[in-house]
Amino acid sequence: MRVSAKSIASICPAAPCAPARRAAGTHFPRAGRARQGGFTLVELVVTLIVIGILAVAALPRLFDRGDFDTRAFLDQTAAALRYAQKAAIAQRRTVCAAFAANSVTLTVRSTAGAGACDTPLAGPAGGAPYTVTAPGTAVFSPEPAALTFDAEGRPNAGATITIAGAPAAITVTAETGYVVY
């Protein structure tokens, strides 16, 4: 579209309003001189440098699955212990959590009262026994002692469960059985 003197005059018929047009952002460029858009070379170089710095800092973390595996095992172990406590209360039976170097297995006492946990506890999806196995190279450090929840959801003892390289430890409160990390 070409801008003519007539169209400019229709917008602002008097010459004194030319500075007002420039201030309002309606300044019309001279005919034949189109404004070109784009980035300067300095802007492009700075952008490439910032992208390079982010790539050096972020990419090694994205490709190292060890941290993700450790965190996943921490979350799954805490969820299994919470499930064990809730299952003990719901079934009014003792539930046992047995630990190996890289897994947790839940079992339940088949009868009320004294005795050993002798029946595999079915997990939320229905599979029995409910076992959580560490993905990758995640392991307990040190391997925790067996933990039991009575029919009221109380553990036999308070426990702190540590996973090597995890950002936090799982704590089972002695009197309440509260599982937190």
CYANA upper distance limits for C-alpha pairs under 8 A (distance plus 0.5 A):
  2 ARG  CA     31 ALA  CA      8.07
  3 VAL  CA      7 SER  CA      7.03
  3 VAL  CA      8 ILE  CA      7.86
  3 VAL  CA     28 PHE  CA      8.22
  3 VAL  CA     31 ALA  CA      7.85
  4 SER  CA      8 ILE  CA      6.99
  5 ALA  CA      9 ALA  CA      6.57
  6 LYS  CA     10 SER  CA      6.77
  7 SER  CA     11 ILE  CA      7.06
  8 ILE  CA     12 CYS  CA      6.70
  8 ILE  CA     13 PRO  CA      7.95
  9 ALA  CA     13 PRO  CA      4.82
  9 ALA  CA     14 ALA  CA      7.84
 12 CYS  CA     17 CYS  CA      6.90
 12 CYS  CA     18 ALA  CA      8.08
 17 CYS  CA     21 ARG  CA      6.88
 18 ALA  CA     22 ARG  CA      7.01
 18 ALA  CA     27 HIS  CA      8.50
 19 PRO  CA     23 ALA  CA      6.73
 20 ALA  CA     24 ALA  CA      6.53
 21 ARG  CA     25 GLY  CA      6.74
 21 ARG  CA     26 THR  CA      5.55
 21 ARG  CA     27 HIS  CA      5.92
 22 ARG  CA     26 THR  CA      6.27
 22 ARG  CA     27 HIS  CA      5.08
 23 ALA  CA     27 HIS  CA      8.41
 29 PRO  CA     33 ARG  CA      7.17
 29 PRO  CA     34 ALA  CA      7.56
 29 PRO  CA     35 ARG  CA      8.30
 30 ARG  CA     34 ALA  CA      8.31
 39 PHE  CA     43 GLU  CA      6.72
 39 PHE  CA     44 LEU  CA      7.19
 40 THR  CA     44 LEU  CA      6.98
 41 LEU  CA     45 VAL  CA      6.71
 42 VAL  CA     46 VAL  CA      6.66
 43 GLU  CA     47 THR  CA      6.66
 44 LEU  CA     48 LEU  CA      6.77
 45 VAL  CA     49 ILE  CA      6.75
 46 VAL  CA     50 VAL  CA      6.75
 47 THR  CA     51 ILE  CA      6.71
 48 LEU  CA     52 GLY  CA      6.61
 49 ILE  CA     53 ILE  CA      6.78
 50 VAL  CA     54 LEU  CA      6.76
 51 ILE  CA     55 ALA  CA      6.59
 52 GLY  CA     56 VAL  CA      6.77
 53 ILE  CA     57 ALA  CA      6.81
 54 LEU  CA     58 ALA  CA      6.26
 54 LEU  CA     59 LEU  CA      8.43
 55 ALA  CA     59 LEU  CA      5.94
 56 VAL  CA     60 PRO  CA      7.83
 57 ALA  CA     61 ARG  CA      8.21
 58 ALA  CA     62 LEU  CA      7.00
 59 LEU  CA     63 PHE  CA      6.94
 60 PRO  CA     64 ASP  CA      6.80
 64 ASP  CA     68 PHE  CA      8.41
 65 ARG  CA     69 ASP  CA      6.54
 66 GLY  CA     70 THR  CA      6.64
 66 GLY  CA    136 GLY  CA      7.40
 66 GLY  CA    137 THR  CA      7.58
 66 GLY  CA    138 ALA  CA      8.04
 67 ASP  CA     71 ARG  CA      6.71
 67 ASP  CA    165 GLY  CA      8.09
 67 ASP  CA    166 ALA  CA      8.17
 68 PHE  CA     72 ALA  CA      6.55
 69 ASP  CA     73 PHE  CA      6.66
 69 ASP  CA    134 ALA  CA      7.98
 69 ASP  CA    135 PRO  CA      6.04
 69 ASP  CA    136 GLY  CA      6.54
 69 ASP  CA    137 THR  CA      8.08
 69 ASP  CA    138 ALA  CA      7.01
 70 THR  CA     74 LEU  CA      6.74
 70 THR  CA    134 ALA  CA      8.32
 70 THR  CA    135 PRO  CA      8.15
 70 THR  CA    137 THR  CA      8.34
 70 THR  CA    138 ALA  CA      5.70
 70 THR  CA    163 ILE  CA      7.82
 70 THR  CA    164 ALA  CA      8.16
 70 THR  CA    165 GLY  CA      7.27
 70 THR  CA    166 ALA  CA      6.29
 71 ARG  CA     75 ASP  CA      6.75
 71 ARG  CA    166 ALA  CA      6.67
 71 ARG  CA    167 PRO  CA      8.20
 72 ALA  CA     76 GLN  CA      6.58
 72 ALA  CA    135 PRO  CA      8.23
 73 PHE  CA     77 THR  CA      6.44
 73 PHE  CA    132 VAL  CA      8.49
 73 PHE  CA    133 THR  CA      8.15
 73 PHE  CA    134 ALA  CA      5.89
 73 PHE  CA    135 PRO  CA      7.29
 73 PHE  CA    138 ALA  CA      7.46
 74 LEU  CA     78 ALA  CA      6.76
 74 LEU  CA    163 ILE  CA      7.34
 74 LEU  CA    166 ALA  CA      7.57
 74 LEU  CA    170 ILE  CA      8.14
 75 ASP  CA     79 ALA  CA      6.66
 76 GLN  CA     80 ALA  CA      6.60
 76 GLN  CA    132 VAL  CA      7.27
 77 THR  CA     81 LEU  CA      6.77
 77 THR  CA    104 VAL  CA      7.60
 77 THR  CA    132 VAL  CA      7.22
 78 ALA  CA     82 ARG  CA      6.73
 78 ALA  CA    170 ILE  CA      7.11
 78 ALA  CA    179 VAL  CA      7.17
 78 ALA  CA    180 VAL  CA      7.79
 78 ALA  CA    181 TYR  CA      8.24
 79 ALA  CA     83 TYR  CA      6.58
 80 ALA  CA     84 ALA  CA      6.61
 80 ALA  CA    104 VAL  CA      8.42
 80 ALA  CA    106 LEU  CA      8.49
 80 ALA  CA    132 VAL  CA      7.86
 81 LEU  CA     85 GLN  CA      6.83
 81 LEU  CA     97 ALA  CA      7.92
 81 LEU  CA    179 VAL  CA      7.48
 82 ARG  CA     86 LYS  CA      6.77
 82 ARG  CA    178 TYR  CA      8.25
 82 ARG  CA    179 VAL  CA      6.64
 83 TYR  CA     87 ALA  CA      6.44
 84 ALA  CA     88 ALA  CA      6.67
 84 ALA  CA     95 VAL  CA      6.59
 84 ALA  CA     96 CYS  CA      8.00
 84 ALA  CA     97 ALA  CA      7.92
 84 ALA  CA    106 LEU  CA      7.44
 84 ALA  CA    149 PHE  CA      7.69
 85 GLN  CA     89 ILE  CA      7.00
 85 GLN  CA     95 VAL  CA      7.80
 85 GLN  CA    149 PHE  CA      6.33
 85 GLN  CA    153 GLY  CA      5.49
 85 GLN  CA    154 ARG  CA      8.02
 85 GLN  CA    177 GLY  CA      7.47
 86 LYS  CA     90 ALA  CA      6.58
 86 LYS  CA    153 GLY  CA      7.22
 87 ALA  CA     91 GLN  CA      6.34
 87 ALA  CA     92 ARG  CA      8.43
 87 ALA  CA     95 VAL  CA      7.79
 88 ALA  CA     92 ARG  CA      5.99
 88 ALA  CA     93 ARG  CA      5.64
 88 ALA  CA     94 THR  CA      6.06
 88 ALA  CA     95 VAL  CA      5.95
 88 ALA  CA    108 VAL  CA      8.39
 88 ALA  CA    149 PHE  CA      6.79
 88 ALA  CA    150 ASP  CA      6.75
 88 ALA  CA    151 ALA  CA      5.58
 88 ALA  CA    152 GLU  CA      7.39
 88 ALA  CA    153 GLY  CA      6.30
 89 ILE  CA     93 ARG  CA      7.57
 89 ILE  CA    150 ASP  CA      8.18
 89 ILE  CA    151 ALA  CA      5.62
 89 ILE  CA    152 GLU  CA      5.74
 89 ILE  CA    153 GLY  CA      5.88
 91 GLN  CA    151 ALA  CA      7.90
 92 ARG  CA    112 ALA  CA      7.84
 92 ARG  CA    150 ASP  CA      8.31
 92 ARG  CA    151 ALA  CA      4.86
 92 ARG  CA    152 GLU  CA      7.57
 93 ARG  CA    108 VAL  CA      7.33
 93 ARG  CA    109 ARG  CA      6.56
 93 ARG  CA    110 SER  CA      8.07
 93 ARG  CA    111 THR  CA      7.59
 93 ARG  CA    112 ALA  CA      6.15
 93 ARG  CA    113 GLY  CA      8.25
 93 ARG  CA    150 ASP  CA      6.95
 93 ARG  CA    151 ALA  CA      5.23
 94 THR  CA    108 VAL  CA      6.36
 94 THR  CA    109 ARG  CA      5.95
 94 THR  CA    112 ALA  CA      8.13
 94 THR  CA    117 CYS  CA      7.61
 94 THR  CA    148 THR  CA      7.20
 94 THR  CA    149 PHE  CA      6.07
 94 THR  CA    150 ASP  CA      4.96
 94 THR  CA    151 ALA  CA      5.92
 95 VAL  CA    106 LEU  CA      7.43
 95 VAL  CA    107 THR  CA      6.27
 95 VAL  CA    108 VAL  CA      4.83
 95 VAL  CA    109 ARG  CA      6.85
 95 VAL  CA    117 CYS  CA      7.20
 95 VAL  CA    121 LEU  CA      8.47
 95 VAL  CA    148 THR  CA      6.08
 95 VAL  CA    149 PHE  CA      5.75
 95 VAL  CA    150 ASP  CA      7.17
 96 CYS  CA    106 LEU  CA      6.16
 96 CYS  CA    107 THR  CA      5.74
 96 CYS  CA    108 VAL  CA      6.55
 96 CYS  CA    109 ARG  CA      8.46
 96 CYS  CA    117 CYS  CA      6.68
 96 CYS  CA    146 ALA  CA      7.61
 96 CYS  CA    147 LEU  CA      6.30
 96 CYS  CA    148 THR  CA      4.77
 96 CYS  CA    149 PHE  CA      6.94
 97 ALA  CA    104 VAL  CA      6.94
 97 ALA  CA    105 THR  CA      6.20
 97 ALA  CA    106 LEU  CA      5.19
 97 ALA  CA    107 THR  CA      7.14
 97 ALA  CA    146 ALA  CA      6.24
 97 ALA  CA    147 LEU  CA      5.62
 97 ALA  CA    148 THR  CA      6.57
 98 ALA  CA    104 VAL  CA      6.19
 98 ALA  CA    105 THR  CA      5.79
 98 ALA  CA    106 LEU  CA      6.96
 98 ALA  CA    145 ALA  CA      7.99
 98 ALA  CA    146 ALA  CA      5.30
 98 ALA  CA    147 LEU  CA      7.20
 99 PHE  CA    103 SER  CA      6.40
 99 PHE  CA    104 VAL  CA      5.17
 99 PHE  CA    105 THR  CA      7.10
 99 PHE  CA    143 GLU  CA      7.36
 99 PHE  CA    144 PRO  CA      6.74
 99 PHE  CA    145 ALA  CA      7.32
 99 PHE  CA    146 ALA  CA      6.64
100 ALA  CA    104 VAL  CA      6.89
100 ALA  CA    143 GLU  CA      7.13
101 ALA  CA    139 VAL  CA      6.20
101 ALA  CA    140 PHE  CA      6.17
101 ALA  CA    143 GLU  CA      6.18
102 ASN  CA    133 THR  CA      6.52
102 ASN  CA    134 ALA  CA      5.80
102 ASN  CA    138 ALA  CA      7.18
102 ASN  CA    139 VAL  CA      5.13
102 ASN  CA    140 PHE  CA      6.61
103 SER  CA    131 THR  CA      7.39
103 SER  CA    132 VAL  CA      5.90
103 SER  CA    133 THR  CA      4.82
103 SER  CA    134 ALA  CA      6.45
103 SER  CA    139 VAL  CA      8.48
104 VAL  CA    131 THR  CA      6.03
104 VAL  CA    132 VAL  CA      5.68
104 VAL  CA    133 THR  CA      7.16
105 THR  CA    129 PRO  CA      7.27
105 THR  CA    130 TYR  CA      6.35
105 THR  CA    131 THR  CA      4.85
105 THR  CA    132 VAL  CA      7.07
106 LEU  CA    120 PRO  CA      7.04
106 LEU  CA    121 LEU  CA      6.14
106 LEU  CA    129 PRO  CA      6.91
106 LEU  CA    130 TYR  CA      5.96
106 LEU  CA    131 THR  CA      6.92
107 THR  CA    117 CYS  CA      6.18
107 THR  CA    118 ASP  CA      7.03
107 THR  CA    119 THR  CA      6.00
107 THR  CA    120 PRO  CA      4.85
107 THR  CA    121 LEU  CA      5.14
107 THR  CA    129 PRO  CA      7.34
107 THR  CA    130 TYR  CA      8.18
108 VAL  CA    117 CYS  CA      5.29
108 VAL  CA    118 ASP  CA      6.72
108 VAL  CA    119 THR  CA      5.72
108 VAL  CA    120 PRO  CA      6.61
108 VAL  CA    121 LEU  CA      6.05
109 ARG  CA    115 GLY  CA      7.43
109 ARG  CA    116 ALA  CA      6.46
109 ARG  CA    117 CYS  CA      4.41
109 ARG  CA    118 ASP  CA      5.97
109 ARG  CA    119 THR  CA      6.61
110 SER  CA    117 CYS  CA      7.41
110 SER  CA    118 ASP  CA      6.82
110 SER  CA    119 THR  CA      6.40
111 THR  CA    115 GLY  CA      8.36
120 PRO  CA    128 ALA  CA      6.19
120 PRO  CA    129 PRO  CA      4.96
120 PRO  CA    130 TYR  CA      7.65
121 LEU  CA    128 ALA  CA      6.23
121 LEU  CA    129 PRO  CA      5.61
121 LEU  CA    130 TYR  CA      6.27
122 ALA  CA    126 GLY  CA      5.83
122 ALA  CA    127 GLY  CA      5.77
122 ALA  CA    128 ALA  CA      4.67
122 ALA  CA    129 PRO  CA      5.89
122 ALA  CA    130 TYR  CA      5.96
123 GLY  CA    127 GLY  CA      5.92
123 GLY  CA    128 ALA  CA      6.65
123 GLY  CA    129 PRO  CA      7.38
123 GLY  CA    130 TYR  CA      5.18
134 ALA  CA    138 ALA  CA      6.13
134 ALA  CA    139 VAL  CA      7.32
138 ALA  CA    163 ILE  CA      7.55
138 ALA  CA    164 ALA  CA      7.18
138 ALA  CA    165 GLY  CA      8.44
139 VAL  CA    163 ILE  CA      6.26
139 VAL  CA    164 ALA  CA      6.42
140 PHE  CA    144 PRO  CA      7.78
140 PHE  CA    161 ILE  CA      7.95
140 PHE  CA    162 THR  CA      6.35
140 PHE  CA    163 ILE  CA      4.79
140 PHE  CA    164 ALA  CA      6.39
141 SER  CA    161 ILE  CA      8.42
141 SER  CA    162 THR  CA      6.01
141 SER  CA    163 ILE  CA      5.79
141 SER  CA    164 ALA  CA      5.73
142 PRO  CA    162 THR  CA      7.38
142 PRO  CA    163 ILE  CA      8.31
144 PRO  CA    161 ILE  CA      6.75
147 LEU  CA    155 PRO  CA      7.22
147 LEU  CA    156 ASN  CA      7.06
147 LEU  CA    157 ALA  CA      7.93
148 THR  CA    155 PRO  CA      5.90
148 THR  CA    156 ASN  CA      6.03
149 PHE  CA    153 GLY  CA      5.70
149 PHE  CA    154 ARG  CA      5.68
149 PHE  CA    155 PRO  CA      4.77
149 PHE  CA    156 ASN  CA      6.83
149 PHE  CA    177 GLY  CA      8.04
150 ASP  CA    154 ARG  CA      5.96
150 ASP  CA    155 PRO  CA      6.88
150 ASP  CA    156 ASN  CA      7.94
153 GLY  CA    176 THR  CA      7.64
153 GLY  CA    177 GLY  CA      6.53
154 ARG  CA    174 ALA  CA      7.49
154 ARG  CA    175 GLU  CA      6.36
154 ARG  CA    176 THR  CA      5.96
154 ARG  CA    177 GLY  CA      5.33
155 PRO  CA    172 VAL  CA      8.24
155 PRO  CA    173 THR  CA      8.32
155 PRO  CA    174 ALA  CA      6.54
155 PRO  CA    175 GLU  CA      7.58
155 PRO  CA    176 THR  CA      8.04
155 PRO  CA    177 GLY  CA      5.91
156 ASN  CA    174 ALA  CA      7.86
157 ALA  CA    173 THR  CA      8.47
157 ALA  CA    174 ALA  CA      5.71
157 ALA  CA    175 GLU  CA      8.50
158 GLY  CA    171 THR  CA      8.06
158 GLY  CA    172 VAL  CA      5.86
158 GLY  CA    173 THR  CA      5.55
158 GLY  CA    174 ALA  CA      4.34
158 GLY  CA    175 GLU  CA      8.09
158 GLY  CA    177 GLY  CA      8.22
159 ALA  CA    171 THR  CA      6.30
159 ALA  CA    172 VAL  CA      5.56
159 ALA  CA    173 THR  CA      7.45
159 ALA  CA    174 ALA  CA      7.86
160 THR  CA    169 ALA  CA      7.03
160 THR  CA    170 ILE  CA      6.13
160 THR  CA    171 THR  CA      5.01
160 THR  CA    172 VAL  CA      6.85
161 ILE  CA    169 ALA  CA      6.18
161 ILE  CA    170 ILE  CA      5.46
161 ILE  CA    171 THR  CA      6.84
162 THR  CA    166 ALA  CA      7.95
162 THR  CA    168 ALA  CA      7.96
162 THR  CA    169 ALA  CA      5.27
162 THR  CA    170 ILE  CA      6.94
163 ILE  CA    169 ALA  CA      7.39
168 ALA  CA    181 TYR  CA      6.58
169 ALA  CA    181 TYR  CA      6.11
170 ILE  CA    179 VAL  CA      7.38
170 ILE  CA    180 VAL  CA      6.23
170 ILE  CA    181 TYR  CA      4.99
171 THR  CA    178 TYR  CA      8.40
171 THR  CA    179 VAL  CA      6.25
171 THR  CA    180 VAL  CA      5.87
171 THR  CA    181 TYR  CA      6.51
172 VAL  CA    177 GLY  CA      6.15
172 VAL  CA    178 TYR  CA      6.08
172 VAL  CA    179 VAL  CA      5.13
172 VAL  CA    180 VAL  CA      7.14
173 THR  CA    177 GLY  CA      5.50
173 THR  CA    178 TYR  CA      5.69
173 THR  CA    179 VAL  CA      7.13
174 ALA  CA    178 TYR  CA      8.47
